[in-house]
């Protein structure tokens, strides 16, 4: 992995296999004036999120916010059921 000298926050990879080796990704999104964010296209494609889908936002004051796609939402709700109620 190499960093781009013109923009230190942009990472480049030799190939897609290197990027996906661990199945971990990171994207950025800006919050608009109405509190809306746009999920980057690569993330929507990867997690099969389409327009009109419902996503689950989980919050932890020490760790931040996580977004769970519809594919995983039911399983996640069952796993944390007793912890947040």
N, C-alpha and C positions, 0 to 999 in steps of 0.2 A: 504494500500500500504506500502511496506517495501523496504528499500534500501539494496542492497547486500553489506556486509561489505568489501569484497575484491575489489569491484569496485563501487565507489560512484555514477557513472553516470548511472549504470544499475539499473533499477527499476523492482521489481517483484510484481506481483499481486496475490491475493488469488485465483481469478478465472477470466476467460475471461470476464464475465459480468461486474466485477468491472472495468476492463480496458476499456471496450467499453461503459460504462454508459453514457458518454457525447458525444460520437462520435468524440472525439479529439485524435489525434495520433501525435507522433513525431518520426522521424527516423534520422539517420545520414548517410551521404554519403561522400566519399573522392573524391576530384577532381584529376583526373589523369593528366599526363604531357601534354596531348592534350586538356585539359579543359573538359573532359568528366566525367560524374558522372553515377553511376549505381543506379537506383531506387531500393530500397530493395524489395525482392519478396513479402513480406506481403503487402506492399503498392501497388505494381502492381496488386496483386490479389484483394485487397479491392476495388481499383478504376478501375478495368477491363482494365488495360493498358497492351497491348501485344506488342511483337517485331514488329517494323515497324509503330506503331501508332505515330501520331503527338501530341505533348503536347504544351500548351501555357505557356510561361514564362512571368510573369508580374513583373515589377520592380518598386520600390519606394525607392528613395535615403534615406529616413528616416526609412522605415520599412523593406527593404530588398527585397528578391525575393520570389515569390509564383509560384508554378507549378499548372496548371489547366489541368485535364485530358480531353481527347477528348469528353467524355460524356457531360461535362459541358462547353466546349470551345465556342460553338456557342452562348449559352445564356450569357456567360460572356462577349463576344465581343459586343453583342448588348447592354448590360448594361453599358459598359464603353465607347462606341463608341465616344461620344462627349467629353469625359474627356481627352483622350490622343491624339486626332487629332488636 
